[in-house]
Amino acid sequence: MINSKTKNSRYGLNKRLKPDKVILLITLFLLLLLPVLVRHNDYILQVFTHALLLATLALAWNILGVSGSISLGHAAFFGAGAYASALLSLDLGLSVWLTIPLAGFIATGLGLIMGLICIRLRGAYFALATLAFIEVPRVITDNWDELTRGSMGLVGLPGFPSLHLGPWHIDFCSSITASYYLMVIYFLVLLGLVGFIFRSNLGLALEAIREEEVAAEAVGIQANSFRLLSMILSAFFTGISGACYAHLIRYINPGLVYGLHFSAIPMIFAICGGRFTITGPALAALIIYPLDQFIFHPLIPAGHEFLYGAALIFAVLFMPAGLWGRLHRTTN
């Protein structure tokens, strides 16, 4: 005879959300309510706007990272997306809403080139090759003065245009709250897309390649083709993040957007949050970056970025699965 407890369990009547899922829902809820909670404090909203942008960069990086590859060259896609959108809007007068996706496609082309050159490499050789690849678009941008204005950079970039939705007028240029919610929307969309990719056949193939590449190829999974596809997808979203960054700060130069910072920081967030998880890299970005800006930067202005190195060392030594991986393991 089946008792009521067993029957309820069978039909899912007593299922409860796992603690890690509860934490995710609380985090999303707090992000949506943040402007109200901080009483629309511009500085706090600006910090979390950039934290959300870095979270999207970490999510995009991890599309390739889930295959087991570590890229140090994502600054190439980030910078290409930033410059592409900036130049298309400045020189051709195109709407920012059009230049941002175009920037993603231009970064995708760069990702295809990098992939065709580097995709057969493994381990440290792959990481070093992608790191060296950054120099190609950086040198071109730095020396093509007629197009890119060279090392002087681009100033006065247009911000996000206003939107008119029926009776509502949303001015992204003058309202940091509006820019914050725009980044929230992009973050949530990308989080959903990454979750879909990870659970799709592509995600399963990349996981199989990471765990045992020889066995994966033995059952018909073409490792290089799937790695190349993951790099292209990663480059596309990284380029979009770079374009958003350009129109948020409205000034870029080659040393800024092609700097190692934008290659290393998504890797740090992914390792600290959990390289092989969907949510981990984004969660790490939303914790570490505000912690740096609110606490360590005021205390140690010249050396505040040591926090990223310390967080990376701590994660490698004590949380090899990352924060989200440890949380998920603890609550199961």
Residue pairs with C-beta under 8 A, 6 or more apart in sequence:
2 10
5 14
8 14
9 15
17 25
18 331
18 332
19 327
19 331
20 324
20 327
20 328
20 331
23 327
24 279
27 283
27 286
28 188
30 37
31 48
31 52
31 184
31 187
31 286
32 184
34 44
34 45
34 48
34 180
35 45
35 177
35 180
35 181
38 44
38 45
40 177
42 176
45 176
45 177
45 180
46 176
47 289
47 290
47 293
47 294
48 180
48 286
48 290
49 176
49 179
49 180
49 183
49 248
50 248
50 289
51 285
51 286
51 289
51 290
52 180
52 183
52 184
52 186
52 187
52 285
52 286
53 183
53 241
53 244
53 245
53 248
54 265
54 266
54 269
54 285
54 289
55 187
55 269
55 281
55 282
55 285
55 286
56 183
56 186
56 187
56 190
56 237
56 240
56 241
56 244
56 282
57 74
57 78
57 238
57 241
57 262
57 265
57 266
57 285
58 265
58 266
58 269
58 270
58 273
58 281
58 282
58 284
58 285
59 187
59 190
59 191
59 194
59 237
59 281
59 282
60 74
60 190
60 234
60 236
60 237
60 238
60 240
60 241
60 266
61 71
61 74
61 234
61 238
61 266
61 267
61 269
61 270
61 281
62 194
62 234
62 266
62 270
62 275
62 281
63 194
63 197
63 230
63 233
63 234
63 237
64 71
64 227
64 230
64 231
64 233
64 234
65 71
65 267
65 270
65 275
65 276
66 198
66 203
66 206
66 207
66 210
66 230
66 275
66 276
67 206
67 209
67 210
67 226
67 227
67 230
68 209
68 210
69 126
69 227
69 231
70 126
70 127
70 267
71 126
71 127
71 130
71 231
71 234
71 263
71 267
72 127
72 128
72 130
72 131
72 134
72 260
72 263
72 264
72 267
73 114
73 129
73 130
73 131
73 132
73 133
73 134
73 263
74 130
74 234
74 235
74 238
74 262
74 263
74 266
75 134
75 257
75 258
75 259
75 260
75 261
75 262
75 263
76 110
76 114
76 130
76 133
76 134
76 136
76 137
76 138
76 258
77 107
77 110
77 111
77 234
77 235
77 238
77 239
77 242
78 107
78 238
78 239
78 241
78 242
78 245
78 257
78 258
78 262
78 263
79 134
79 137
79 138
79 141
79 242
79 254
79 257
79 258
79 262
80 103
80 106
80 107
80 110
80 137
80 239
80 242
81 103
81 104
81 106
81 107
81 238
81 239
81 240
81 241
81 242
81 243
81 246
82 103
82 242
82 243
82 245
82 246
82 252
82 257
83 141
83 148
83 154
83 246
83 252
83 257
84 99
84 102
84 103
84 106
84 107
84 239
84 243
85 96
85 99
85 100
85 102
85 103
85 242
85 243
85 246
85 247
86 99
86 154
86 157
86 243
86 246
86 247
86 252
87 147
87 148
87 154
88 94
88 98
88 99
88 102
88 103
89 95
89 96
89 99
89 157
89 158
89 247
90 154
90 156
90 157
90 158
94 102
95 161
96 158
96 159
96 160
96 161
96 247
97 161
99 243
100 240
100 243
100 244
100 247
101 240
103 239
103 240
103 242
103 243
104 236
104 237
104 239
104 240
104 243
105 236
105 239
106 239
107 235
107 236
107 238
107 239
107 240
107 242
108 232
108 235
108 236
108 239
110 137
110 235
110 239
111 231
111 232
111 234
111 235
111 236
112 228
112 231
112 232
112 235
114 130
114 133
114 231
114 235
115 227
115 228
115 231
115 232
116 228
117 129
117 133
118 126
118 129
118 130
118 133
119 224
119 227
119 228
119 231
120 224
121 129
131 260
131 263
134 258
134 260
134 263
137 258
138 254
138 258
140 148
141 148
141 150
141 254
141 258
142 148
142 150
142 151
142 254
143 150
144 150
148 154
148 254
150 254
151 253
151 254
151 255
152 253
153 251
153 252
153 253
153 254
153 256
154 246
154 251
154 252
154 253
155 250
155 251
156 250
156 251
157 246
157 247
157 250
157 251
157 252
158 247
158 250
159 172
159 173
159 179
159 247
159 248
159 250
160 172
160 173
160 179
160 182
160 247
160 248
161 172
162 169
162 170
162 171
162 172
162 173
163 169
163 170
163 172
164 170
170 178
171 178
172 178
172 179
172 182
179 248
183 244
186 240
186 244
187 282
190 237
191 278
191 279
191 282
193 237
194 278
195 278
197 203
197 233
198 278
202 226
202 229
202 230
205 216
205 221
205 226
206 226
206 227
206 230
207 276
208 215
208 216
208 219
208 221
209 216
209 221
209 223
209 226
209 227
210 276
213 223
216 223
217 223
242 257
242 262
245 252
245 257
246 252
246 257
264 308
265 308
266 281
268 284
268 288
268 308
268 311
268 312
269 281
269 282
269 284
269 285
269 288
270 280
270 281
270 284
270 322
271 312
271 315
271 316
271 322
272 280
272 284
272 288
272 311
272 312
272 314
272 315
272 319
272 322
272 323
273 279
273 280
273 281
273 282
273 283
273 284
273 285
273 322
273 323
273 324
274 280
274 281
274 284
274 321
274 322
274 323
274 324
274 325
274 326
274 328
275 281
275 322
276 321
276 325
277 322
277 324
277 325
277 328
279 324
280 322
280 323
280 324
280 325
283 323
283 324
284 311
284 322
284 323
287 323
288 307
288 308
288 311
291 307
292 304
292 305
292 307
292 308
296 304
296 306
296 307
297 304
300 306
315 322
315 323
319 325
319 326
321 329
